[in-house]
Amino acid sequence: MRYCSELEDTVSSMRYCRELEDTVSSMRYCSELEDTVSSMRYCSELEDTVSSMRYCSELEDTVSSMRYCSELEDIVSSSRYYRELEDTVSSSRYCRELEDTVSSMRYCRELEDTVSSMRYCSELEDTVSSMKCCSELEDIV
């Protein structure tokens, strides 16, 4: 199925704008998709291929107050965030690249945590219990 301009599903509380392409098990949403149940808003492009999801340009989750910019790729258990991720709840801002592989996280280029007032530059690698901070770590407290 292919839906153009606007489609509203009142059962799943999904609203699709501009273009929605459903190919049996996989879905591709272009321009804007708004889920009023989970309070998720997907802008520009969202591609759902059964178990894996790829979000391009902007994804905003109004429940957890997470905003994903440029590209977010979710492959089942592991998530990889490109360019910028802003968490307005914990007041953390992740720039350029953030890779979350279930229990471990890797932050590249810059991570700024305004709560603990820590700023990590270039690379920060968190592998469950251990942390590796490369190039620069600045504690502004």
C-alpha positions in Angstrom: 0.0 0.0 0.0 1.1 3.5 -0.7 -0.5 6.5 1.0 0.1 10.1 -0.3 -0.6 13.5 1.3 -2.1 12.4 4.6 -3.3 9.2 6.3 -4.6 8.9 9.9 -4.9 5.5 11.6 -7.2 6.0 14.6 -6.7 2.4 15.8 -2.9 2.5 16.3 -3.1 6.4 16.7 -0.7 6.9 13.9 -0.8 9.9 11.7 1.2 9.8 8.4 1.8 12.9 6.4 3.0 13.4 2.8 3.9 9.8 1.9 3.7 6.4 3.5 4.8 3.2 1.8 3.8 -0.2 3.3 5.3 -3.2 1.7 3.8 -6.1 3.7 6.3 -6.5 6.6 8.3 -3.3 6.0 7.2 0.3 6.1 8.7 3.5 4.9 7.4 6.9 6.0 8.5 10.1 4.3 8.2 13.7 5.3 6.4 13.4 8.6 5.0 10.6 10.9 3.4 11.3 14.2 2.5 8.6 16.8 0.1 10.1 19.3 0.2 7.1 21.6 4.0 6.9 22.2 4.3 10.6 21.6 6.9 10.1 18.9 7.3 12.4 16.0 9.4 11.4 13.0 10.3 14.1 10.4 11.7 13.8 6.9 12.3 10.1 6.7 11.6 7.0 8.7 12.3 3.5 7.4 11.1 0.5 9.3 12.3 -2.9 7.9 10.7 -5.4 10.4 13.3 -5.6 13.2 15.5 -2.7 12.3 14.6 1.0 12.0 16.3 3.9 10.5 15.4 7.5 11.2 16.8 10.3 9.1 16.8 14.1 9.6 14.9 14.4 12.9 13.1 12.2 15.4 11.5 13.8 18.5 10.2 11.7 21.4 8.1 14.0 23.6 7.7 11.5 26.4 11.3 10.8 27.2 12.2 14.3 26.0 14.8 12.9 23.6 15.5 14.6 20.3 17.6 12.9 17.6 18.9 15.0 14.8 20.4 14.1 11.4 20.5 10.3 11.6 19.5 7.6 14.1 19.9 4.0 13.2 18.3 1.4 15.5 19.3 -2.2 14.7 17.2 -4.4 17.2 19.3 -4.3 20.4 22.0 -1.8 19.4 21.5 1.9 18.6 23.8 4.2 16.8 23.2 7.9 16.8 24.9 10.3 14.3 25.5 14.0 14.4 23.5 15.2 17.4 21.4 13.7 20.2 19.9 15.9 22.9 18.4 14.6 26.1 16.5 17.4 27.7 15.6 15.3 30.9 19.2 14.4 32.0 20.5 17.6 30.3 23.0 15.8 28.3 24.0 16.7 24.7 25.8 14.2 22.5 27.5 15.6 19.4 28.7 13.9 16.2 28.6 10.2 17.1 27.1 8.1 19.9 27.1 4.3 19.6 25.1 2.3 22.1 25.6 -1.4 21.9 23.1 -2.7 24.6 25.1 -2.4 27.8 28.1 -0.4 26.5 28.2 3.1 25.1 30.8 4.9 23.0 30.7 8.7 22.6 32.8 10.3 19.9 33.9 13.9 19.3 32.0 15.7 22.0 29.6 14.9 24.9 28.4 17.7 27.2 26.6 16.8 30.5 25.2 20.0 32.0 24.0 18.2 35.2 27.3 16.8 36.4 29.0 19.7 34.5 31.3 17.3 32.7 32.5 17.9 29.2 34.1 15.1 27.2 35.9 16.1 24.0 37.2 13.9 21.1 36.3 10.5 22.5 34.8 8.9 25.5 34.3 5.1 25.6 32.2 3.4 28.3 32.3 -0.4 28.3 29.9 -1.3 31.1 32.1 -0.8 34.2 35.1 0.9 32.7 35.5 4.3 31.0 38.1 5.5 28.6 38.4 9.2 28.0 40.6 10.3 25.2 42.1 13.7 24.1 40.3 15.9 26.6 38.0 15.7 29.6 37.0 18.9 31.3 35.2 19.1 34.6 33.8 22.6 34.9 32.7 22.1 38.5 
